[in-house]
Amino acid sequence: MERQLKLSLSIVVGVLQSLIQIKDKEVIVDYESIWEQLIRSKYSRPD
């Protein structure tokens, strides 16, 4: 179980690293927009 977890984590890290290397600026922009959406959904809930 622990080996599978470490393996999947290393795969995810590898994919993230390759994504960041390929499109550095786009990834940063995506993270910013995701944070904005999270903040909006937290603080402006439509009743």
Backbone torsions as a table, in degrees:
resi	resn	phi	psi	omega
1	MET	NA	-45.4	-178.6
2	GLU	-66.6	-37.1	179.4
3	ARG	-64.9	-41.3	179.3
4	GLN	-61.3	-43.4	-179.0
5	LEU	-61.1	-46.6	179.3
6	LYS	-63.0	-39.6	-179.6
7	LEU	-63.6	-47.2	-178.7
8	SER	-66.1	-36.8	177.9
9	LEU	-63.7	-43.8	-179.7
10	SER	-64.7	-35.3	178.0
11	ILE	-65.4	-45.9	-179.8
12	VAL	-60.6	-45.0	179.8
13	VAL	-61.1	-42.5	179.7
14	GLY	-62.3	-43.3	179.4
15	VAL	-63.6	-45.0	180.0
16	LEU	-60.8	-44.4	-179.5
17	GLN	-61.1	-42.7	-179.1
18	SER	-67.5	-37.7	177.8
19	LEU	-62.8	-46.1	-178.4
20	ILE	-64.0	-37.4	179.1
21	GLN	-67.0	-38.9	-175.6
22	ILE	-71.7	-53.2	-179.2
23	LYS	-129.7	87.1	-173.5
24	ASP	-66.2	-53.7	-174.8
25	LYS	-67.0	-40.2	-178.0
26	GLU	-62.4	-40.2	-179.4
27	VAL	-63.2	-43.4	-179.8
28	ILE	-61.7	-45.0	179.8
29	VAL	-61.6	-42.1	179.2
30	ASP	-60.1	-44.6	179.3
31	TYR	-60.6	-41.5	180.0
32	GLU	-62.1	-44.3	-178.9
33	SER	-67.4	-35.4	177.0
34	ILE	-63.7	-43.9	178.4
35	TRP	-60.8	-43.4	178.9
36	GLU	-59.0	-44.5	-180.0
37	GLN	-63.5	-41.5	179.2
38	LEU	-62.2	-45.2	-178.7
39	ILE	-64.3	-43.8	179.5
40	ARG	-61.2	-44.5	-178.0
41	SER	-67.3	-28.7	179.4
42	LYS	-75.8	-46.0	-168.1
43	TYR	-97.9	-17.8	178.0
44	SER	-122.4	78.4	179.7
45	ARG	-89.7	122.2	175.1
46	PRO	-72.3	122.6	-178.3
47	ASP	-78.8	NA	NA
